[in-house]
Amino acid sequence: MATETITAAHEAVQHKPKLVDGIFTYYDGPRPHVDDTSMLWGNNKYLITKTEPVADLRSLPKPLSEYNHNDDGIQILHKSDVSVLEGDLYDHDYVQNHYRQDLGKFVKEKLGLRYCILWGHLVRDVPREVHTKVGDKQVAYPTASGTTAFHLAHVDFSPAGSRAFLRSAGTPDYFEILNNSYIPNEDRAGFFALREKIIAAEEAAMRKVSIDPEAEKDGQGGHWDWDGSGYEGPRYGVATLWQPLDEVKRDPVAFSLSPDRDFKYIGLHRKYHQLGHESMGEFYFENMLVRPDPPQSWAYISNQTPEEILLIKFYDTEAVKKGDGSAKSMRVHGAFHLPGTEHLPPRRSIETKLFFMYEN
């Protein structure tokens, strides 16, 4: 009995998570007006900072390779060949024709997807001190070369915002006109066919609960009033792919391991003219600004390397279908400040959005 007790105590010590103190930024104000992005750039009186414990995922018993987006809402995709990062990631054509293609093929095979779209990208490689002193309520500051780490706790798209993005990709020439998204030419017709199948299934589910899909206007009504219940169509979702350009020493990204339902948020509605292409029409989507309470169970990957691509999920119809928490739909995330790292070079990373479909 004594031996068993000692062994159990030893294992508990071995598995005790390594914690660091991280400084996080939250928005804790009223619902913003449409397109009020002041809190994204740090110019908002309702921003607050909190110092909270962050667990190093490497110190937990579960190996990094066993995290998967179905059960955990995150996944670490190990990519041994990262030579594509040697190109000019500030050059749009290089990112479009090389980086997105390389990453898209890798992710599609790794996750067993039917279709996936990679769109948009941000290179983050500017120190916060360019714009503000460390500790001030500044979130991000775009420059000609890149952007600072984004220190606001958030989820990029709400469920309704994710559905809005799907609906925005509505014409066969969508990808040629925008030229900021990657999907193989041979997949495009199949994507649009599956898109129509998904939207039809969503609208059928809405009608069952007396929601008129045609009532959507200016980011209200229709699918904006629907909680996703009753959906029986193909599985799809939205995520971000976060890849370091160097080993991360400062301003790492953290993600919450708390259950999806254990956070409160306020929605930020934003209106887009499809990057200036008025012929494509306009659409609304929604960011989720996370409240400081209840506290999150924060985690991060210490010294994350370019070979460790972090997938962070925003939305997944599989989680909505199950509704019991066994499948994870989204993960709150945001960069945090590590005290004592101010003297280090800025964190360098690239992130791109992922829209994924499983044909089921």
C-alpha positions as CSV (number, residue, x, y, z in Angstrom):
1,M,0.0,0.0,0.0
2,A,2.8,2.4,0.9
3,T,4.6,1.6,-2.4
4,E,1.4,2.3,-4.4
5,T,0.9,5.6,-2.5
6,I,4.5,6.7,-3.2
7,T,4.1,5.7,-6.9
8,A,0.9,7.6,-7.3
9,A,2.4,10.7,-5.6
10,H,5.4,10.5,-7.9
11,E,3.2,10.3,-11.1
12,A,1.2,13.3,-9.9
13,V,4.4,15.3,-9.5
14,Q,5.6,14.2,-13.0
15,H,2.2,15.2,-14.5
16,K,1.9,18.5,-12.7
17,P,1.5,21.0,-15.5
18,K,4.1,23.7,-16.0
19,L,2.4,27.0,-15.6
20,V,3.4,30.5,-16.7
21,D,1.8,33.9,-15.9
22,G,0.3,35.4,-19.0
23,I,-1.1,38.9,-19.5
24,F,-4.3,38.7,-21.6
25,T,-6.5,41.5,-23.0
26,Y,-10.3,41.3,-23.0
27,Y,-13.2,43.5,-24.2
28,D,-15.7,44.0,-21.4
29,G,-18.1,46.6,-22.7
30,P,-21.5,46.9,-24.4
31,R,-22.3,45.5,-27.8
32,P,-20.3,47.5,-30.3
33,H,-21.9,49.3,-33.3
34,V,-21.4,47.6,-36.7
35,D,-17.8,48.0,-37.9
36,D,-16.6,49.5,-34.6
37,T,-13.2,47.9,-34.6
38,S,-11.6,50.3,-32.1
39,M,-11.1,47.4,-29.7
40,L,-9.1,45.5,-32.3
41,W,-6.5,48.3,-32.4
42,G,-6.5,49.0,-28.7
43,N,-8.3,52.3,-28.8
44,N,-11.3,51.4,-26.7
45,K,-12.0,52.3,-23.0
46,Y,-13.6,48.9,-22.4
47,L,-10.4,46.9,-22.9
48,I,-9.0,45.4,-19.7
49,T,-5.9,43.2,-19.0
50,K,-5.7,40.3,-16.6
51,T,-2.8,38.1,-15.5
52,E,-3.8,34.5,-15.7
53,P,-2.1,31.0,-15.5
54,V,-1.3,29.3,-18.7
55,A,-0.4,25.6,-18.9
56,D,2.3,24.4,-21.2
57,L,0.7,21.7,-23.3
58,R,4.1,19.9,-23.5
59,S,4.0,19.4,-19.8
60,L,0.6,17.6,-19.8
61,P,0.4,13.8,-19.9
62,K,-1.3,13.7,-23.4
63,P,1.3,13.9,-26.2
64,L,0.9,16.7,-28.7
65,S,0.3,14.2,-31.5
66,E,-2.8,12.9,-29.8
67,Y,-4.7,16.2,-29.8
68,N,-7.3,16.3,-32.5
69,H,-9.8,18.9,-33.5
70,N,-12.8,16.6,-33.1
71,D,-12.2,16.0,-29.4
72,D,-10.1,19.0,-28.4
73,G,-11.0,21.8,-30.8
74,I,-7.3,22.1,-31.6
75,Q,-4.8,20.0,-33.5
76,I,-1.0,20.2,-33.9
77,L,-0.2,19.2,-37.5
78,H,3.4,18.2,-37.8
79,K,4.9,19.2,-41.2
80,S,8.5,18.1,-41.7
81,D,9.1,20.1,-44.9
82,V,8.6,23.8,-44.3
83,S,10.9,25.0,-47.1
84,V,7.9,27.0,-48.5
85,L,8.5,29.5,-45.6
86,E,11.8,30.5,-47.2
87,G,9.9,32.5,-49.9
88,D,8.6,36.0,-49.7
89,L,5.6,35.8,-47.5
90,Y,4.9,39.6,-48.0
91,D,4.4,38.9,-51.7
92,H,0.7,38.2,-52.4
93,D,1.4,36.1,-55.5
94,Y,3.9,34.0,-53.7
95,V,1.5,33.3,-50.9
96,Q,-1.4,32.6,-53.3
97,N,0.5,30.4,-55.7
98,H,3.0,28.6,-53.3
99,Y,2.3,28.9,-49.6
100,R,-1.5,28.4,-49.7
101,Q,-1.2,25.6,-52.3
102,D,1.5,23.8,-50.3
103,L,-0.4,24.1,-47.0
104,G,-3.8,23.3,-48.6
105,K,-2.7,20.0,-50.0
106,F,-1.0,19.1,-46.8
107,V,-4.1,19.9,-44.6
108,K,-6.5,18.2,-47.0
109,E,-4.6,14.9,-46.9
110,K,-3.8,15.1,-43.1
111,L,-7.4,15.7,-42.1
112,G,-9.0,13.5,-44.7
113,L,-11.1,16.4,-46.1
114,R,-13.3,16.3,-49.2
115,Y,-12.8,20.0,-49.9
116,C,-10.9,22.8,-48.2
117,I,-10.4,26.5,-48.9
118,L,-7.5,28.5,-47.5
119,W,-8.1,32.3,-47.6
120,G,-6.5,35.4,-46.4
121,H,-3.3,35.6,-44.5
122,L,-1.5,37.7,-41.9
123,V,2.2,37.8,-41.2
124,R,2.8,38.9,-37.6
125,D,6.4,40.0,-37.0
126,V,6.3,43.5,-35.5
127,P,7.0,44.2,-31.8
128,R,4.3,45.8,-29.7
129,E,6.8,48.5,-28.8
130,V,6.4,49.9,-32.3
131,H,3.1,51.3,-31.2
132,T,2.9,51.1,-27.4
133,K,4.7,50.2,-24.2
134,V,4.2,46.6,-23.0
135,G,1.3,46.4,-20.7
136,D,-0.8,49.1,-22.3
137,K,-4.2,48.1,-23.7
138,Q,-3.0,47.9,-27.3
139,V,-4.0,44.9,-29.3
140,A,-2.5,45.0,-32.8
141,Y,-0.9,47.6,-35.1
142,P,-0.7,47.0,-38.9
143,T,2.4,48.2,-40.7
144,A,3.7,48.0,-44.2
145,S,5.6,44.8,-43.5
146,G,3.4,43.0,-41.0
147,T,1.3,43.1,-37.9
148,T,1.9,42.8,-34.2
149,A,0.7,39.7,-32.2
150,F,-3.0,39.9,-31.5
151,H,-3.5,40.1,-27.8
152,L,-7.3,40.1,-27.6
153,A,-9.2,37.0,-26.3
154,H,-11.6,36.1,-29.2
155,V,-13.0,33.6,-31.6
156,D,-12.7,34.8,-35.2
157,F,-16.1,33.8,-36.4
158,S,-19.3,33.1,-34.5
159,P,-21.5,30.2,-35.8
160,A,-23.6,32.7,-37.7
161,G,-20.5,34.4,-39.0
162,S,-19.2,31.1,-40.3
163,R,-22.5,30.4,-42.1
164,A,-22.3,33.9,-43.6
165,F,-18.9,33.2,-45.0
166,L,-20.2,30.0,-46.7
167,R,-23.0,32.1,-48.3
168,S,-20.6,34.8,-49.5
169,A,-18.9,32.3,-51.8
170,G,-21.8,32.3,-54.2
171,T,-20.6,32.6,-57.8
172,P,-18.5,30.2,-59.9
173,D,-15.9,33.0,-60.5
174,Y,-15.6,33.7,-56.8
175,F,-12.0,32.5,-56.5
176,E,-10.7,34.1,-59.6
177,I,-12.2,37.5,-58.7
178,L,-10.9,37.6,-55.2
179,N,-7.6,35.9,-55.8
180,N,-7.0,35.6,-52.0
181,S,-8.2,32.0,-51.6
182,Y,-6.9,28.6,-52.6
183,I,-8.9,25.6,-53.7
184,P,-7.7,23.3,-56.5
185,N,-9.4,24.0,-59.9
186,E,-10.6,20.4,-60.0
187,D,-12.4,20.8,-56.7
188,R,-14.3,24.0,-57.4
189,A,-17.4,22.6,-59.1
190,G,-17.7,19.9,-56.4
191,F,-17.3,22.6,-53.7
192,F,-20.2,24.7,-55.1
193,A,-22.4,21.6,-55.4
194,L,-21.8,20.6,-51.8
195,R,-22.3,24.2,-50.7
196,E,-25.8,24.2,-52.2
197,K,-26.5,20.9,-50.5
198,I,-25.4,22.3,-47.1
199,I,-27.4,25.5,-47.4
200,A,-30.5,23.6,-48.4
201,A,-30.1,21.4,-45.3
202,E,-29.6,24.4,-43.1
203,E,-32.7,26.1,-44.5
204,A,-34.8,23.0,-44.0
205,A,-33.7,22.9,-40.4
206,M,-34.6,26.6,-39.9
207,R,-38.1,26.1,-41.3
208,K,-38.7,23.3,-38.9
209,V,-38.3,25.8,-36.0
210,S,-40.3,28.5,-37.8
211,I,-37.4,30.6,-38.9
212,D,-37.7,32.0,-42.4
213,P,-34.3,31.7,-44.2
214,E,-35.3,34.5,-46.6
215,A,-35.7,37.0,-43.7
216,E,-32.0,37.6,-43.4
217,K,-31.1,41.2,-44.0
218,D,-28.1,43.3,-42.9
219,G,-26.7,40.6,-40.6
220,Q,-30.0,40.0,-38.8
221,G,-32.9,37.5,-39.1
222,G,-32.7,34.2,-41.1
223,H,-29.7,32.1,-40.1
224,W,-28.6,34.8,-37.7
225,D,-31.5,33.8,-35.5
226,W,-30.9,30.1,-35.7
227,D,-28.9,28.0,-33.2
228,G,-27.9,25.3,-35.7
229,S,-30.3,22.7,-34.2
230,G,-31.8,20.1,-36.5
231,Y,-29.1,20.3,-39.1
232,E,-28.7,17.0,-40.9
233,G,-26.5,18.0,-43.9
234,P,-22.8,17.4,-44.7
235,R,-20.2,18.3,-42.1
236,Y,-18.3,21.6,-42.5
237,G,-16.4,24.0,-40.4
238,V,-14.0,26.9,-40.1
239,A,-10.6,27.2,-38.4
240,T,-7.4,29.1,-38.5
241,L,-3.9,27.6,-39.3
242,W,-1.2,29.3,-37.2
243,Q,2.4,28.6,-38.1
244,P,5.5,30.1,-36.6
245,L,8.3,31.3,-38.9
246,D,10.8,30.9,-36.2
247,E,10.8,29.2,-32.8
248,V,8.4,31.2,-30.6
249,K,10.0,32.9,-27.7
250,R,7.6,35.8,-26.9
251,D,4.0,36.6,-27.4
252,P,2.9,33.0,-28.0
253,V,-0.7,32.2,-28.9
254,A,-2.9,30.7,-26.1
255,F,-6.1,28.7,-26.5
256,S,-8.7,27.8,-24.0
257,L,-9.3,24.2,-23.0
258,S,-12.5,25.0,-21.2
259,P,-15.7,23.5,-22.6
260,D,-17.3,25.5,-25.5
261,R,-20.2,26.6,-23.3
262,D,-17.9,27.9,-20.5
263,F,-17.4,31.4,-21.9
264,K,-19.4,34.5,-22.5
265,Y,-19.0,36.8,-25.5
266,I,-20.3,39.9,-27.2
267,G,-20.7,39.9,-31.0
268,L,-18.9,42.4,-33.3
269,H,-20.8,42.7,-36.6
270,R,-18.7,43.7,-39.6
271,K,-19.8,44.4,-43.2
272,Y,-17.6,43.4,-46.1
273,H,-17.7,44.4,-49.8
274,Q,-15.7,41.3,-50.7
275,L,-12.4,43.2,-50.6
276,G,-13.7,46.0,-52.8
277,H,-15.3,43.8,-55.4
278,E,-18.7,45.4,-55.5
279,S,-19.9,42.9,-58.2
280,M,-19.7,40.2,-55.5
281,G,-22.1,42.0,-53.3
282,E,-21.7,42.7,-49.6
283,F,-22.1,40.4,-46.5
284,Y,-22.0,40.6,-42.8
285,F,-20.1,38.4,-40.4
286,E,-19.4,38.4,-36.7
287,N,-16.4,38.2,-34.5
288,M,-16.8,36.9,-30.9
289,L,-15.2,39.2,-28.3
290,V,-14.7,37.1,-25.2
291,R,-15.6,38.4,-21.7
292,P,-13.0,38.1,-18.9
293,D,-15.4,36.0,-16.8
294,P,-15.8,33.2,-16.3
295,P,-12.0,32.5,-16.4
296,Q,-10.6,30.3,-19.1
297,S,-8.3,27.2,-18.8
298,W,-5.5,28.7,-20.9
299,A,-2.8,26.5,-22.5
300,Y,-0.1,27.1,-25.1
301,I,2.8,25.3,-26.8
302,S,6.1,26.4,-25.4
303,N,8.8,27.1,-28.0
304,Q,6.5,26.2,-30.9
305,T,8.4,25.6,-34.1
306,P,7.6,26.1,-37.8
307,E,7.0,22.3,-38.1
308,E,4.2,22.5,-35.6
309,I,1.2,24.0,-37.3
310,L,-1.6,24.8,-34.9
311,L,-5.2,24.4,-36.0
312,I,-7.7,26.3,-33.9
313,K,-11.3,25.7,-34.7
314,F,-14.1,28.3,-34.8
315,Y,-17.1,26.3,-35.9
316,D,-18.0,22.7,-36.7
317,T,-21.4,21.4,-37.6
318,E,-20.5,18.0,-36.1
319,A,-20.4,19.5,-32.6
320,V,-23.8,21.3,-33.2
321,K,-25.3,18.0,-34.3
322,K,-24.1,16.0,-31.3
323,G,-24.8,18.8,-28.8
324,D,-23.3,16.9,-25.9
325,G,-19.8,18.4,-25.8
326,S,-18.2,15.2,-27.2
327,A,-17.2,17.1,-30.3
328,K,-15.6,20.5,-29.9
329,S,-16.9,23.4,-32.0
330,M,-14.6,26.3,-31.1
331,R,-11.7,27.5,-29.1
332,V,-11.2,30.9,-27.5
333,H,-7.7,32.1,-28.3
334,G,-5.4,35.1,-28.4
335,A,-1.7,36.0,-27.9
336,F,-0.5,36.7,-24.4
337,H,2.5,38.6,-23.0
338,L,5.1,36.7,-21.1
339,P,6.8,39.0,-18.6
340,G,10.5,39.1,-19.0
341,T,10.5,38.6,-22.8
342,E,10.4,42.3,-23.8
343,H,14.1,42.2,-24.9
344,L,13.6,39.3,-27.3
345,P,12.9,39.8,-31.1
346,P,9.2,39.9,-32.1
347,R,7.4,36.7,-32.6
348,R,7.2,35.8,-36.3
349,S,4.3,33.8,-37.6
350,I,1.8,33.5,-40.4
351,E,-1.9,32.6,-40.1
352,T,-4.5,31.7,-42.7
353,K,-8.2,30.8,-42.5
354,L,-9.4,27.3,-43.3
355,F,-12.9,26.4,-44.5
356,F,-13.3,22.6,-44.5
357,M,-15.9,20.1,-45.7
358,Y,-16.4,16.4,-45.2
359,E,-18.8,14.7,-47.6
360,N,-21.0,12.6,-45.4
